[in-house]
């Protein structure tokens, strides 16, 4: 095993991200301690909301608030905000106007009302390679690196953040390789081949390696805890110096996406990685984070957004499975900005200034694959609602010269729509990304290109 090495990202690479050092002789106070119910209530009080509407119950079909899975009742607000109309009513007709004018309006609405604002100044991250290991995955020799991103906490020492990341690349690559990064759980794991539990066929890691690509796994919980209690800690608490959030402060989804961007900063310094060809993937709540990361950081080349549901690719205006009210409840509100709670209280889903089709549109012109399982196993995430959001992003992709889904008709299950830059497939399994990985890899193969293998030398003449 190699000795650990330290990488300090250069000031040029992290320009604008330096974090000021606190001054004064008084020791910093510890983070404010609030339970999740206390912080949720505090947020409601800031909004002058006394009560939120109940979320849907996805477990008991006989409950008074049972989740709806009847498509005839799913669209109470069928009219979506137009991604190509400015707030002043002017229509967007050129790619330049989308880029310079309308896109910024949409980002501002998502920042203020949905996902929250990342601080203008965030801490530097110093990446340390803590272990390097050569191993075989099936018959492919690879190099694994375990990394820790130490976030500078000199501005507020009571909170420490150490981002956990693993990187695996083919050992015999002839140059920098594309990398698919997953929001997941890091570590080297065992020495044997990696296969899905109880499933045949290769796992997603083998599928990626078979293309000559690498893969990375980023641990979201090392960036920000997945609960309301942790909002005064993690990267959000560090930037807020242990104080509770303001109503438009970032939530966990943007925090996890921020961590993915810091991993991409590292990849830009690693000679084994082609940082222009880094994709992002996540499933369920991490599918939400993957879409947010793709929308906000235009360096990501491609995204696989799996079963992301409400707060992800699903339209907020849909009454099917998980609802705005569920995301605004105490179990999930920490993913979002505090302002999001308004739309489960005095306001309705139709009052939202944006919807998820515009989040997908922010990814344009880059390719996005949206996947889900069958309704009888993955109905909570509303596959059709995510498909409709993908359809709604189509006009933006077409305006800038890219292909959309190619249809507005919801496809039969197991039917891939992968001919354009916006792609969709619903598999016949449950709440899992596995069955859609082969289709995603086929889709991504149009965009991610491994370095060519060295040409075989011709036989010597006799």
C-alpha positions as CSV (number, residue, x, y, z in Angstrom):
1,X,0.0,0.0,0.0
2,X,1.3,3.4,-0.9
3,X,1.9,6.1,1.6
4,X,-0.9,8.6,1.9
5,X,-0.4,11.7,-0.2
6,X,-1.9,15.1,0.2
7,X,-3.3,17.2,-2.6
8,X,-4.1,20.9,-2.0
9,X,-6.3,22.4,-4.7
10,X,-4.8,25.5,-6.2
11,X,-6.2,29.0,-5.6
12,X,-6.8,29.2,-9.4
13,X,-8.9,26.0,-9.3
14,X,-10.9,27.2,-6.4
15,X,-11.1,30.8,-7.2
16,X,-13.9,32.4,-5.4
17,X,-14.3,29.6,-2.9
18,X,-11.9,30.8,-0.2
19,X,-13.6,31.0,3.2
20,X,-12.7,33.8,5.6
21,X,-11.0,32.9,8.8
22,X,-12.9,34.0,12.0
23,X,-11.2,36.6,14.2
24,X,-11.4,37.5,17.8
25,X,-10.3,36.0,21.0
26,X,-13.5,34.4,22.2
27,X,-13.9,30.7,21.5
28,X,-16.6,29.8,19.0
29,X,-19.9,28.7,20.5
30,X,-21.0,25.1,19.8
31,X,-23.7,24.5,17.2
32,X,-27.2,25.1,18.2
33,X,-28.9,21.9,19.2
34,X,-32.4,21.4,17.8
35,X,-34.3,18.2,17.3
36,X,-35.8,17.6,13.9
37,X,-39.4,18.4,15.1
38,X,-38.1,21.6,16.8
39,X,-36.3,22.8,13.7
40,X,-39.3,21.9,11.5
41,X,-41.6,23.9,13.8
42,X,-39.1,26.8,13.9
43,X,-39.2,26.9,10.1
44,X,-43.0,26.9,10.0
45,X,-43.0,29.8,12.5
46,X,-40.7,31.8,10.3
47,X,-43.2,31.4,7.5
48,X,-46.2,32.1,9.8
49,X,-47.6,28.7,9.1
50,X,-49.6,27.0,11.8
51,X,-50.3,23.8,10.0
52,X,-49.3,21.9,6.9
53,X,-51.5,19.7,4.8
54,X,-50.9,16.0,5.5
55,X,-48.7,14.0,3.2
56,X,-49.8,10.9,1.3
57,X,-49.8,7.5,3.0
58,X,-48.1,5.0,0.7
59,X,-48.5,2.0,3.0
60,X,-52.2,1.8,3.8
61,X,-54.6,2.1,0.8
62,X,-57.5,2.4,3.2
63,X,-56.1,5.4,5.1
64,X,-57.9,8.7,4.9
65,X,-54.8,10.2,3.3
66,X,-53.9,7.2,1.2
67,X,-51.6,7.9,-1.7
68,X,-53.3,8.2,-5.1
69,X,-52.3,5.8,-7.8
70,X,-55.2,6.5,-10.1
71,X,-54.0,8.3,-13.2
72,X,-57.4,9.9,-13.8
73,X,-56.9,11.9,-10.6
74,X,-53.3,12.7,-11.0
75,X,-53.2,16.1,-12.8
76,X,-55.2,18.7,-10.8
77,X,-52.8,21.4,-12.2
78,X,-52.1,20.4,-15.8
79,X,-50.6,23.7,-16.9
80,X,-46.8,23.9,-16.3
81,X,-44.7,27.1,-16.2
82,X,-43.3,27.7,-19.6
83,X,-39.5,27.4,-19.6
84,X,-39.3,29.6,-22.7
85,X,-41.2,32.6,-21.4
86,X,-39.6,35.3,-19.4
87,X,-41.3,36.7,-16.3
88,X,-42.2,39.8,-18.2
89,X,-44.1,37.6,-20.7
90,X,-41.5,37.8,-23.5
91,X,-41.0,34.6,-25.4
92,X,-37.5,33.1,-25.7
93,X,-36.7,32.2,-29.3
94,X,-32.9,31.8,-29.4
95,X,-30.3,29.7,-27.6
96,X,-28.5,32.9,-26.6
97,X,-31.6,34.3,-24.9
98,X,-32.1,31.0,-23.0
99,X,-28.6,31.1,-21.8
100,X,-28.4,34.8,-20.9
101,X,-31.9,35.6,-19.7
102,X,-34.3,32.8,-19.0
103,X,-32.0,30.3,-17.4
104,X,-30.9,32.7,-14.8
105,X,-34.6,33.4,-13.8
106,X,-35.2,29.7,-13.4
107,X,-32.1,29.2,-11.3
108,X,-33.1,32.1,-9.0
109,X,-36.6,30.5,-8.4
110,X,-35.1,27.2,-7.6
111,X,-32.6,28.8,-5.3
112,X,-35.1,30.9,-3.4
113,X,-38.1,28.5,-3.2
114,X,-37.0,24.9,-3.8
115,X,-33.5,23.8,-3.0
116,X,-32.0,26.9,-1.3
117,X,-28.9,29.0,-1.9
118,X,-25.4,27.8,-1.6
119,X,-23.4,30.6,0.1
120,X,-21.4,32.8,-2.2
121,X,-18.3,31.8,-0.3
122,X,-17.7,28.2,0.8
123,X,-14.7,26.6,2.4
124,X,-11.7,25.2,0.6
125,X,-11.4,21.5,0.3
126,X,-8.0,19.7,0.7
127,X,-8.0,16.2,-0.8
128,X,-6.0,13.5,0.7
129,X,-5.4,10.1,-0.9
130,X,-5.4,7.8,2.2
131,X,-5.0,4.5,0.4
132,X,-4.2,3.0,-3.0
133,X,-4.8,-0.6,-3.9
134,X,-4.4,-2.7,-7.1
135,X,-6.9,-5.5,-7.5
136,X,-8.9,-7.5,-10.0
137,X,-12.6,-7.0,-10.7
138,X,-13.6,-10.1,-12.6
139,X,-10.8,-10.2,-15.2
140,X,-10.1,-6.4,-15.2
141,X,-7.1,-5.1,-13.3
142,X,-8.0,-1.8,-11.6
143,X,-6.5,0.8,-9.2
144,X,-8.6,1.8,-6.3
145,X,-8.0,5.1,-4.4
146,X,-9.6,6.0,-1.1
147,X,-9.8,9.8,-0.6
148,X,-10.9,12.2,2.1
149,X,-11.8,15.8,1.3
150,X,-10.9,17.8,4.4
151,X,-13.1,20.9,4.4
152,X,-11.4,24.0,5.9
153,X,-13.1,24.7,9.2
154,X,-10.8,27.5,10.4
155,X,-13.8,29.8,10.3
156,X,-15.8,27.6,12.7
157,X,-13.8,24.9,14.4
158,X,-16.7,23.1,16.3
159,X,-17.9,21.6,13.0
160,X,-15.6,19.3,11.0
161,X,-16.5,17.9,7.5
162,X,-14.5,15.2,5.8
163,X,-15.9,14.1,2.5
164,X,-15.5,10.4,1.7
165,X,-14.8,9.4,-1.9
166,X,-13.5,6.3,-3.6
167,X,-12.2,6.2,-7.2
168,X,-11.6,3.1,-9.3
169,X,-10.0,3.2,-12.8
170,X,-8.7,0.5,-15.2
171,X,-5.1,-0.1,-14.4
172,X,-4.0,-0.5,-18.0
173,X,-5.9,2.5,-19.5
174,X,-3.8,4.3,-22.1
175,X,-4.9,7.7,-21.0
176,X,-7.4,9.6,-18.8
177,X,-10.7,7.7,-18.6
178,X,-14.4,8.8,-18.2
179,X,-15.8,8.3,-14.7
180,X,-19.3,7.6,-13.5
181,X,-19.7,8.9,-10.0
182,X,-22.5,7.5,-7.8
183,X,-24.0,8.9,-4.6
184,X,-23.6,5.9,-2.4
185,X,-21.4,4.3,0.2
186,X,-17.6,4.3,-0.2
187,X,-15.0,1.8,0.8
188,X,-13.0,-0.9,-0.9
189,X,-15.3,-3.8,0.1
190,X,-14.3,-7.4,-0.4
191,X,-11.9,-8.9,-2.9
192,X,-14.5,-10.8,-4.9
193,X,-16.5,-9.7,-7.9
194,X,-19.2,-7.2,-7.2
195,X,-22.7,-8.4,-8.2
196,X,-26.2,-7.3,-7.2
197,X,-27.5,-9.3,-4.3
198,X,-29.7,-12.1,-5.5
199,X,-29.3,-11.1,-9.2
200,X,-27.4,-12.6,-12.0
201,X,-25.2,-10.7,-14.5
202,X,-22.6,-8.0,-13.9
203,X,-23.1,-5.1,-11.5
204,X,-23.0,-1.6,-12.6
205,X,-19.3,-1.3,-11.7
206,X,-18.4,-4.2,-14.1
207,X,-20.6,-2.7,-16.8
208,X,-18.7,0.6,-16.5
209,X,-15.3,-1.0,-16.4
210,X,-16.1,-3.1,-19.5
211,X,-16.5,0.1,-21.4
212,X,-13.0,1.2,-20.3
213,X,-14.5,3.8,-17.9
214,X,-13.8,4.3,-14.2
215,X,-16.3,4.8,-11.4
216,X,-16.4,6.7,-8.2
217,X,-18.6,6.5,-5.1
218,X,-19.3,9.6,-3.0
219,X,-20.7,9.2,0.5
220,X,-23.5,11.9,0.9
221,X,-23.7,11.6,4.7
222,X,-20.0,12.7,5.0
223,X,-21.1,16.0,3.5
224,X,-24.4,16.6,5.2
225,X,-26.5,14.4,7.5
226,X,-29.8,13.2,6.1
227,X,-32.0,14.7,8.8
228,X,-33.2,18.0,10.3
229,X,-31.2,17.6,13.4
230,X,-27.9,17.8,11.4
231,X,-28.7,21.1,9.7
232,X,-26.5,23.0,12.2
233,X,-23.6,20.6,11.4
234,X,-22.2,19.3,8.2
235,X,-21.3,21.7,5.4
236,X,-24.5,23.7,6.0
237,X,-23.8,24.1,9.7
238,X,-20.1,24.9,9.0
239,X,-21.1,27.7,6.6
240,X,-23.7,29.0,9.1
241,X,-21.3,28.8,12.0
242,X,-23.6,26.4,13.8
243,X,-26.7,28.5,13.5
244,X,-30.1,27.4,12.2
245,X,-31.0,28.0,8.5
246,X,-32.6,31.0,7.0
247,X,-35.6,30.3,4.8
248,X,-33.7,30.4,1.6
249,X,-30.6,28.6,2.8
250,X,-29.5,25.4,1.1
251,X,-30.9,22.0,2.1
252,X,-29.2,18.6,2.0
253,X,-29.8,18.1,-1.8
254,X,-27.8,21.1,-2.7
255,X,-25.2,20.3,0.0
256,X,-24.7,16.8,-1.5
257,X,-24.5,18.3,-5.0
258,X,-21.9,20.8,-3.7
259,X,-19.9,17.8,-2.4
260,X,-20.1,16.2,-5.9
261,X,-18.7,19.4,-7.4
262,X,-15.8,19.3,-4.9
263,X,-15.1,15.7,-6.0
264,X,-15.1,16.9,-9.6
265,X,-12.6,19.6,-8.6
266,X,-10.4,16.7,-7.5
267,X,-10.9,14.8,-10.7
268,X,-9.7,17.8,-12.6
269,X,-6.3,17.2,-10.9
270,X,-6.1,13.4,-11.3
271,X,-4.2,12.4,-14.4
272,X,-6.1,9.1,-14.5
273,X,-9.5,10.9,-15.0
274,X,-10.8,12.7,-18.0
275,X,-12.7,15.4,-16.0
276,X,-14.5,16.5,-19.1
277,X,-16.3,13.1,-19.1
278,X,-17.5,12.7,-15.5
279,X,-21.1,11.6,-15.1
280,X,-23.3,11.6,-11.9
281,X,-25.7,8.9,-10.8
282,X,-28.0,8.5,-7.9
283,X,-31.1,6.5,-6.8
284,X,-34.1,7.6,-4.8
285,X,-33.2,10.6,-2.6
286,X,-29.7,10.4,-4.2
287,X,-31.4,10.5,-7.6
288,X,-32.8,13.9,-6.6
289,X,-29.3,15.0,-5.6
290,X,-27.8,13.7,-8.9
291,X,-30.3,15.8,-10.9
292,X,-29.6,18.8,-8.8
293,X,-25.9,18.4,-9.2
294,X,-26.3,18.0,-13.0
295,X,-28.5,21.1,-13.2
296,X,-26.2,23.4,-11.2
297,X,-22.7,22.3,-12.2
298,X,-22.3,22.4,-16.0
299,X,-19.1,20.5,-15.8
300,X,-20.9,17.2,-15.3
301,X,-21.1,15.5,-18.7
302,X,-24.1,13.2,-18.2
303,X,-26.6,12.0,-15.5
304,X,-28.4,8.9,-14.6
305,X,-31.4,10.0,-12.4
306,X,-33.0,6.9,-10.9
307,X,-36.4,6.8,-9.2
308,X,-35.9,10.3,-7.9
309,X,-39.6,11.1,-7.3
310,X,-40.9,14.2,-5.6
311,X,-38.2,16.9,-5.2
312,X,-36.4,15.2,-8.1
313,X,-37.6,14.6,-11.7
314,X,-41.3,14.1,-10.8
315,X,-43.5,17.1,-11.4
316,X,-44.5,18.9,-8.2
317,X,-48.0,19.5,-9.6
318,X,-48.8,15.7,-9.8
319,X,-51.1,13.9,-7.4
320,X,-49.6,10.5,-7.6
321,X,-47.5,8.7,-4.9
322,X,-45.2,11.0,-3.0
323,X,-46.4,14.6,-2.8
324,X,-45.1,18.1,-2.0
325,X,-46.6,17.6,1.4
326,X,-44.5,14.6,2.1
327,X,-41.3,16.4,1.1
328,X,-42.3,19.4,3.3
329,X,-43.0,17.2,6.3
330,X,-40.5,16.7,9.2
331,X,-39.0,13.6,7.7
332,X,-37.8,15.2,4.4
333,X,-38.0,19.0,4.7
334,X,-34.2,19.2,5.3
335,X,-33.6,18.3,1.7
336,X,-35.1,21.6,0.6
337,X,-35.1,25.3,1.3
338,X,-37.3,26.4,4.2
339,X,-39.5,28.3,1.8
340,X,-40.6,25.1,0.2
341,X,-42.9,24.4,3.1
342,X,-45.2,27.3,1.9
343,X,-46.5,25.1,-0.9
344,X,-47.8,22.5,1.6
345,X,-49.4,25.1,3.7
346,X,-51.2,28.3,2.7
347,X,-50.2,27.9,-0.9
348,X,-50.7,25.1,-3.4
349,X,-48.4,23.2,-5.8
350,X,-49.7,25.4,-8.6
351,X,-48.2,28.5,-6.8
352,X,-44.7,27.1,-7.3
353,X,-42.9,29.5,-9.7
354,X,-41.1,26.5,-11.4
355,X,-41.5,22.8,-11.7
356,X,-39.2,19.8,-12.3
357,X,-39.3,20.0,-16.1
358,X,-37.3,23.2,-15.7
359,X,-34.8,21.5,-13.5
360,X,-34.2,19.0,-16.3
361,X,-34.0,21.9,-18.7
362,X,-31.2,23.4,-16.7
363,X,-29.1,20.4,-17.7
364,X,-29.4,21.2,-21.4
365,X,-27.6,20.6,-23.7
366,X,-26.1,17.7,-21.8
367,X,-27.6,14.2,-21.8
368,X,-29.9,13.1,-19.0
369,X,-31.3,9.6,-18.5
370,X,-34.4,9.3,-16.2
371,X,-35.3,5.9,-14.9
372,X,-37.9,4.2,-12.7
373,X,-39.4,0.9,-11.8
374,X,-42.9,-0.5,-12.3
375,X,-45.8,1.1,-10.6
376,X,-46.5,-2.0,-8.6
377,X,-43.1,-1.8,-7.0
378,X,-42.0,1.8,-7.5
379,X,-45.3,3.7,-7.8
380,X,-44.4,6.1,-5.0
381,X,-41.9,7.9,-7.3
382,X,-44.4,8.4,-10.1
383,X,-42.7,7.2,-13.3
384,X,-45.2,9.0,-15.5
385,X,-44.7,12.2,-13.6
386,X,-41.0,12.0,-14.3
387,X,-41.7,11.2,-17.9
388,X,-43.9,14.2,-18.2
389,X,-41.2,16.4,-16.7
390,X,-38.8,15.1,-19.3
391,X,-41.3,15.9,-22.0
392,X,-41.6,19.4,-20.6
393,X,-37.9,20.0,-20.8
394,X,-38.0,19.1,-24.5
395,X,-38.6,22.6,-25.9
396,X,-35.4,23.9,-24.3
397,X,-33.3,21.0,-25.7
398,X,-34.8,21.5,-29.2
399,X,-34.2,25.3,-29.1
400,X,-30.5,24.7,-28.6
401,X,-30.3,22.1,-31.3
402,X,-30.5,18.9,-29.3
403,X,-33.0,16.0,-29.4
404,X,-35.8,15.5,-26.9
405,X,-37.6,12.3,-26.0
406,X,-39.1,12.1,-29.4
407,X,-42.6,11.5,-28.1
408,X,-45.2,12.8,-25.7
409,X,-46.9,9.4,-25.3
410,X,-45.9,7.4,-22.2
411,X,-44.1,4.3,-23.4
412,X,-44.9,0.7,-22.6
413,X,-42.8,-0.6,-19.7
414,X,-39.3,-1.8,-20.6
415,X,-39.4,0.5,-23.7
416,X,-36.2,2.6,-23.9
417,X,-36.4,6.1,-25.2
418,X,-32.7,6.8,-25.8
419,X,-32.4,8.4,-29.2
420,X,-32.1,12.0,-27.9
421,X,-30.3,13.9,-25.2
422,X,-33.3,13.4,-22.9
423,X,-33.8,9.7,-22.2
424,X,-36.3,7.6,-20.3
425,X,-37.0,4.0,-19.4
426,X,-39.3,2.3,-16.9
427,X,-38.1,-1.2,-15.9
428,X,-40.3,-4.1,-14.7
429,X,-38.8,-4.3,-11.2
430,X,-39.2,-2.4,-8.0
431,X,-37.3,0.4,-6.3
432,X,-33.9,-0.3,-7.7
433,X,-31.6,1.2,-10.4
434,X,-30.1,-2.1,-11.4
435,X,-32.4,-3.1,-14.3
436,X,-31.9,0.2,-16.1
437,X,-28.1,0.3,-15.9
438,X,-27.5,-1.7,-19.2
439,X,-29.8,0.7,-21.0
440,X,-28.1,3.7,-19.4
441,X,-24.6,2.4,-20.4
442,X,-25.8,2.0,-24.0
443,X,-27.1,5.5,-23.9
444,X,-24.0,6.9,-22.3
445,X,-21.7,5.2,-24.8
446,X,-22.7,7.8,-27.3
447,X,-21.1,10.5,-25.1
448,X,-18.4,8.9,-23.0
449,X,-15.4,7.7,-24.9
450,X,-12.5,5.7,-23.3
451,X,-9.0,6.2,-24.6
452,X,-8.2,4.0,-27.6
453,X,-6.2,0.8,-26.9
454,X,-2.8,0.8,-28.4
455,X,-2.7,-0.6,-31.9
456,X,-1.5,-4.2,-32.3
457,X,1.9,-4.3,-33.9
458,X,1.9,-6.2,-37.3
459,X,3.9,-9.4,-37.3
460,X,7.5,-9.1,-38.3
461,X,8.2,-10.0,-41.9
462,X,9.8,-13.4,-42.4
